[in-house]
């Protein structure tokens, strides 16, 4: 016990008396300078405890927030570091003609795709090496690819580096791609239009979706194709289908470990058209043969007058819509856009023209309905009429006909296209009061002029039926009797689309019903099951009495028997029609024809326009004759 208090006296460590006093002095010095530890006050200890407790509570609350309030968010974020989701693009629906002949196929296409998150996970040196190897295959500079990665708006996690790869490019890429973390080949499907350019304006085309499109269409993915024109645009929501997805697990290097889940895509629905492929090709070839003798621009339309079905629709010049499924350079595209002949313009529904004498059967119907004339009303055509100027009686205005027709009734007037008769009928002359512009406009609108037909194609135009209010507003001028005369023979400021003339002709052919022109007949799923059967749609009916329409029909039949369409008289069926020669420049005219056959039980209405083609009977009628001859005889031989 005493050993604990024993201090060994070692001669080698003897403590001298001076050292003891020196140590005592040092202690006093430290106390004076405050360098010797003193007792901490209880107040300071309390503050310390509060600080520690506050920090502990903060950490506890923060932990609770991360684990409870935002636990699922951070769990999802963590999973996102190892899970990648890739879209499986849905094939677009097929488009068939009325006989279920495919007009567009889907074919395989390979794209080189960069997954941005995985690619950026590579070391910088490796990223540079990968891009150098890629640029040598796809012939794009490394700097261009880097700029696209850095500058693009990241609407998705993927970037298509190159689409429509050749077989040679695919083989080279496949030999390297295992070493390219974040790069993969994506098999897609592109459109192959089988009968381009015959159907280009009907079918339209698709192209890769843009950043602007993604802003407007949130349910699309980068890499999707979207309809741009024609049926591809109008029925895009039916044709596009629903994309699936593949969920992959990747490691920290962005390499795929395994496929976790696949949700297959759902193919788009298919369209079955009213279009007859063979009739479409025949109309195209006949129209082009004659249009190339003029300015190369024209329109041909064939309708079923009993239901409004569009059996053929051609606009010239056309274009190859397959170029938009592959690679088209900016220069090639700009060349097409700047072409003065406007190949992208669907003239059948968007071209606006003076109708010329094709309007006369409509004016005749209005005059009969309003009892301005009857089947027995005759005038003596001397080759023109003279009108004194209302404000300057000494001035005489002369409105000419193309020849002297002599005694003429309404049937002969339609058959020989007598302008003088229609001057009387539209604006009035002598004892005939005339319809006047307001009634003319009323009936032309009933026939569908001046408004869209609402055909199932985009970018249709309305045309124009002018009147006094329009002229005052647009030109700042009054409406004169001469303006009414000009409208009565299809000249002046009136503008129509060829589809309007075809639809209006159908009213005369079927004796009173205006149908909406319809290109698509049915929509089916990928297995051919019917989804929608599109019924004929009546716009209006019975606005002209059948007895008056029969008179007009006789006039159009006589045009074939002895009038301006008599070259159609040797067809295998009886036809009826009306020519038009519409002036649009000082010395230029458009050539028109519109008619139907067979006369007693019409099956088809055909309307033809050749821009700058001269006279209707010389340029438009021969085209119609070739098509009608083929339709009713040659295709069965």
ABEGO torsion letter per residue (X at the ends): XAAAABBBBBAAABBBAAAAAAAAAAAAAAAAAGABBBBBBAAAAAAAAAAAAAAAAAAAAAAAAAAAAAAAAAAAAAAAAABBBBBBBBBBBBBBBAAGBBABBBBBBBBBBBBAAAAAABBAAAAAAAAAAAAAAAGBBAAAAAAAAAABBBABABBBABBGBBAAAAAAAAAAAAABBGBBBBBBBBBBBAAOAAAAAAAEBBBBBBAAAAAABAABBBGBBBBABEAAAAAAAAAAEBBBBBBBBBBAAGBBABBABBBBBBBBBBBBBABBAAAAAAAAAAAAAAAAABAGBBBBBBBBAAAGBBABBBBOBBBBAAAAABBBBAAAAAAAAABAAGAABBAAAABBBBAEAAAAAAAAAAAAAAGABBAABBBBBAGEBBBBBAABAABBBBBBBABBAEBBBAAAAAAAGBAAAAAAAAAEBEABAEAEAAAAAAAAAAAGBGBBAGBBBBGBBAEBBBBAAAAAAAAGBBBBAAAAAAAAAGBEABBBBAAAAAAAAAAAAAGGBBBBBBABABBBBAAGBBABBBBBBBABBGABBAAAAAAAAAAAAAAAAABAAAAAAABABBBBBBBBBBBABAABBBBBBBBBOBAABBABBBBBBBBGAEBAAAAAAAAAAAAAAAAAAAAAX
